[in-house]
Amino acid sequence: MSKEPKVKAVKKKQDPVDIVMSVVTYIVYSFFAFVCVYPFYYIFINTISNNDLSARGKVTFIPIDIHFTNYVNVSNIPSLMDAFRISVSRTVIGTILTVFASAFLGYMFTKETMWHRKLWYRLVVATMYFNAGIIPFFITMKNIGLYNSFWVYILPTVVSPFYIVLCKTFVESVPAELTDAAMLDGAGTIKTFTAVIIPVIKPILATVAIFSAVAQWNSFQDTLLLVSDTKLFTLQFTLYQYINQASSLKALVNSSTSAASLAASLAHAATATSIRMTVTIVVVFPILLVYPIFQRYFVKGIMIGAVKG
């Protein structure tokens, strides 16, 4: 049998202009990546460096005299763990309810059989452009009994017009034959939504989940306005307080340390700067873990949910 002659792959010669543009692009994006990442890196290395040098601004790129005493000290701060539990609870519960409500309403607004669906959809979208303000919001929350309640973190954000619009647009891109087939098989609205729609729209659900989780985790204004019970303070609000009261907190942390331990680690005694930066890392780190989980859905979900067709 005759062997077929091997065809050598011909490498396409790159144009010098393309090479220059690629190099410039890498340099520019590397610079922007550095600008975004460096603040987090700077804060972190200052939390594990000598506190005295950190307070004097001597730690910039490389950690000096590495230790993890600051994290031990911060874990002993009263009410910090309670605030952490409140933040985790509101983020998990709030995200689940917001994702479900956004997906369900987005699906219902595509159903022509929904009673006055165009009117309800326009009313929901109108709230994106009109806001009564802080005082009417405060009065409303107090009158319906949500003042000093954990549910003040959850219920006002369950129905979000922006997320509903994203889900509605995504659902409209789903072939109508899928839902029609489910209806012919005797599935009702709820069954069709849970068995057919939800598995298909996972990308937009992940997108809404990450948006909602970040918003819930980072929110502190609702605590500032509507909560006076210290047991319901969130981690972000606690961070806000600690940043403003870092000097007094430093004295509290140092006084809670035993005399022998303090003498053994005098160089690592807490400072106002170390407290601020350590609490900042503790607050930011958990939400950073959310992105890798939903990253593969994120781009697809936001692109399809934002553009019809």
N, C-alpha and C positions, 0 to 999 in steps of 0.2 A: 504493500500500500504506500502510496506517495504521501509524504508529509506536507502539510500545508506550510507555506513559507511564513515565518513569524513577522508580524508587522510591528516595527518599532514605534513606540509612542513618541510623537514629536512634541517636544516642549515648546510651548508658545513663549516667545520672548516678550518679557514685560516692557511696556513703554516706560521710559525714564520719568515721564510726568506722573504715571500711575504709582510708580515707586515712591516718588516724592510726596504725593498726596497721601499714600498709605502711612508713610513715616510721620507726616504732620498730624494725621488723624490719631495715630497711636499716642503721640506726644500730648495732644490736646486732651484726649480722653483719659490718659494717665494722670494728667494734672488735675482734672476735675475729680477723678476717683480719689486722688490724694487729698484734695480739699474736703471731700465728703467723709473720708475715713479718719483723717488725722485727728479731728477733735475728740472722737471716741477713744482713739489710741492714746492721745495726750492725757485724757482724764484717767484712763485705766492705769497707765504707768505711774501717774502721780498717786494713785491709791496704794500702790505696792512699793513705793519708794520711801526714803527717809522723810518723815513728815516735816521736819524743820527745813530741810532743803526744798521740799515741795512748796511750803508756805512762802519761801523767799524767791520762788520762781526759777530755781536752779535745775529743775528737771524738765527737759524739753523733748529729747528723742530717745534716750536710753535710761531705763530705770536704775536708780542708785540705792544700794543697801536694801535689796528686795526683802519684803516681809508681807505677811497677810494679817497683821494685827488689826488693821482698820476694819476688815470684814468681821472679825470676831467682836470687836467693840460695837460695831453697828448692829450686829445681831442681838446685843444686850440692851439696845435702846427700848424703853417701855413703849408699848402700843404699836411698834413697827410691824410685828407679825400679825396683829389684828388688822392693821391697815392692808397688809399684803393679802390676807384672806378675803377682805371685802373687795379689793380690786380684782382678784381672780374670780370671785363669785359673780360680780357684776359683768365682767368680760365674758365669761362662759355663758351665763344665762342670757344676758343681753344679746350676744351674738347669735345664739341659737334661735331666739324668738324673732330677731330682726331678719335673719336669713329666711326663716319659714314664712313670716308675714310678707316679705318682699316678693318671694317666689310665688306664693299663693295669689296675692293681689295682682302681680304681674301677669299670671296665668288667667285670672278671672277677667282682667281688662281686655284680653284678646277674645273672650267669648261673646259672640253677638247676642246670646240669649240672656246675658246679665242685664238685670233691670236698670235702665238709665246708665249704662256703663260709661258713655261718653261724658255725661254730666259729672259723675263721680270721679272719673279720671281727670277732668279739667279742674275740679275742686282740689284734688290732691296735688296736682302740678302747680296750682296757683300758690300753694303754701311755700313753694321754693322762692317766690319773688316778694312775698309780703310777710312781714314779721311784726307782731304787735309790740315787741320790746320786752325788756327785762321785768319791769314792774307788773304789767298784766300777766306775764308768765308766772311770776312769784305769787301773785294773788290767786291765780287759777290753781296752781299746785297746792297752795295752802287750803283753799276752799274744798278741794276734793280729797283732802286728808293725806296727801303725799309728803307734807313737810315732816322732816325728821323720820322718814321711812326709807327702808332699803329699796323699795320699789320706785322711788323717785329717780333712781339710776336707770331703771329698766323701761318702764311704761312709756315715758315721753319719746323714746327713741325707737320704739318697735316699728312704727309706720314711718318710713323714710322715703320721701318722694323720689329722690335721686336713685336709690337702689331699686325702687319699683319700676322706674323708667328703664333702667338697665335690664331688669328681668323681663319686662314686657317685650322689649325689642328683641331680646334673645329668644323668647318663646315664639315670637312671630317668625323666626327663621327655622323653626322645627316643622318638618313636613306635616301637613294637615292629615295625611293618610294615617299616621300613627294614632292620633286621637280618634279619628273616625272609626278605625278598626277596633279600638278599645270600646267605643260606644256601641258598635254592632254586637260585640261580645257580651253586652249587658253591664259594662262598667259605668258607674256613676261619675259625678264630677270629682269627688274626693279620691276614688279609686284610680281614675285616670291621672289625676295629679300626682299621686304617690307612686304609682306603678309605671307610668309612662313618661311623664314630664320630668320629674326629679332626676331619674337616671340620665336623661339626655342633656339637662342643663347644668351638669356638675361644674363646668368651667366658670359660669357666671355666679354660681353659688359660692365657689371658692373665692372669687373676686369680692363679692359682697361680704363674705366672712372676714376677709383680711382687712377690708376697709372698716367694718363695724368693730372688729376686735381692737384695732389700733385706736379708733375714736373712743371706745369705751375705756381702754387702758389709760390713755393720755388725758382724759377729761378730769378737770378739777373744779371748774367754775360752778357746776351744779352742787358740789359739796360746799363751796364757799357761800352760795346763795341760799340753799335750802336745807342744810344740815348743820345742827349745832351740837348733836350728840357725838361725843368723841369716839364712841364705839362704832360709829358708822363712817368715820373718816377713811378716805381712800389713800392709797400709797402716793399718788400724785399730789394730793393735797397735803399729806404729811411731808413730802419732799419740799413743797412750797413753804411750809412752815419752818422746816429745818434749815432751808437756805436763808431765810430771814432771821433765824434765831441760832445760827451756827455757833456763835460764841458761847451762849449759855448752854447749848447742847454739848459743846466740847467739855465744859466743866462737869456736866452730868456724867459723860462717858468716863472721864478721868477719875471722878470721885467714886464711880461704881467698880473701879478696878482695885483689887487688893493691893495693899502697900508693898508686899513682897513682889508681886507681879509687876507693879509699876516701877519698882526700883530695878528689876531685871531688864525692863524694856523701856527705859526712860527716853531713849532716842526715838521710840515709836509712839510716844504719847500723842493722843489725838489733838489735832489743831482744827480751827474752823474750816480751813481749806480742805483738809483730809476728810472731814465729816461731809462737807458739801459734795465732794467728788465721789466718795464711796457710796453715799446714798443715791447719787445720780446713776452710778453703774448698776446698783441693785434694782433701781426702778426701770432702767432701760433694757437691761439684759433679757428678761423674760419675753418681751414683745419681739425682740430680734429673732427669737427661736421660731416665731410664727411664719416668717417669710420663706424659709427653705421648704416648709411643709406644703405651702400653696403656690410656690413659684411656678411650677409647670402649668398650672391652670390660669395664672394671672393674666398673661399677655393675651391668650386666646379669648378669655372671658371678657376682658375690657374692650377688645377690638370688636368682637361680634355683638356685644351688648350695646355698643355705642353707635354702630352703623347698621342700618336695616339693609337686608338683602343677603 
